[in-house]
Amino acid sequence: MKKKWMWAVIIGVFFCSPARADLSWKALKDFKLEKEPLDVAASVDGQSLFILVPGEIIVYSVTGDEIKKKIPVDKGFDRITYAPGLHALVMTDGGSKKFLILKLQEIHELDLSGLPFKGPENAPVTIVVFTGYE
């Protein structure tokens, strides 16, 4: 009985016609860069693209459809990848055999105008306490 079952599987794998599927696509964004792109990496959430061009990384917001930042780097870097566990970009320079890990940190600004505060208005650190909200 085992031999009949095994032959049925072999015949099914080698002699059945393969299933065919189609593929469709839609361009989401098409724009020109000022410099030649060398490599690209995407954030895990798909919200940002990191485009490596000679001398800088262009941080593109997919949802905002805008360039958020340009980060200067050495012109020798030619590859880039995103390391989600570190929330960092890892770049390599094949010519000089070096790599760089760039830790990313988001900065959120809060509008505190008109709110009571204690201490100098232009302090480098602001601690906000939300109290009395339900």
N, C-alpha and C positions, 0 to 999 in steps of 0.2 A: 504494500500500500504506500509506503514511503517513497518508493521509486516513481510511482505514477504521479504523485504530488510534485516531486522534484522536477520531473520532465515537463509537467504543466507550467511550472514557473519559468524554466529555461525557454520553452517555446514562447511563452507570453512576453518575456523580456526581449528576445531576439527577433521575433517575427511579427509582432504587432506594430502598426504604424504609430509614430510618435504623435502626441497631441500638439497642436499648433496654437500659438497665442499671438495676438496683435499688440501693438504698443502705440500709445498716443502721447503727445507732448504739447506743452505750451510754454513759450518764452515768458519768464517773469520779469526780467530786466535785461536791458542791453544798453551799455554805455561805454564810452571810450575813456581810457586812462591816459594820464600825461606821460607815464613811463611804462615800459614793457613789464607785464606781470611775469614773475618767476615761479610762483607757487601760490596756493590758496588753501586755507583751512577754515572749517566752520565750527562754531560753538556747538555744544551738545544740544542746546535747546533750539538751534537753528535760527536764532534771532540776530546773530552777528556773523559776518564773514571777515576773515583776516587775509588781506591780499598783500603778498610780499612783492615789492618792486625794488629796484636798486636803491638802497639808502633809506628805505622806510617801509613801514607796515601801514596799510590803509585799513581802517576799521570801518566797515560798512554795516549800517543797520538795515536789515531786511525789512522789518516791520515799519520803520520810519522812512525807508527809501531814501537814505541820505548817508553821506560820509560823516561819521561821528568824530573821528580823530585820525591824525597821522602821527605815527610814532617813529622817530628817527632811529636808525640802526646802521651798523657798518655796511658798506656797499658790497662786501664779499659774501654776505649770507645769501644762499640760493635755494634753500628748502625751509618749509615751515609746517608745523603740525600743532594741533591743539591737544593739551594734556588735561582732560577733564578733572581728574583727581586732584591736580594741583591748581586748577583754574589758571593755567599758564600756557604761554606759547613757547614752543621749543624750535629753535632755528639752528641750522647747520651751515657751515662754510666748507664746502668740499675742497677748495684750493688750499686753505690753511689748516685743515683738519681740526677745526674748533666748533664748539656749539655754545649756544646761549639759551638759558631758561629765563623767560620774562614773565614774572608773576603779575597777574592782572587783579586789580581791585577796583570795584565800583564805588563811586563817590556820589552820594545823594545829597542834594542841597534842599534845605527846607526854607520856605519863606516865613521869616519870623517878624516881618514888619508889622508894627502895631501891637505886638504881644509884649507883656511885661518881661523884663529881664533883670538880672543882678550881675554887676561887674561891668567891665569895659565893653562898649558896643562892638569894637573891632577885635575882640579876642579870637585867637586862632582856633579855639575849640569851643563848641557850643553844646551844652547838655540840655536836652529838651525833656521836660517831664509833662506828660499828658495826664492831668488829674481833673476830676469833676465831670468826666464824660461817661455817659451811659449808653 
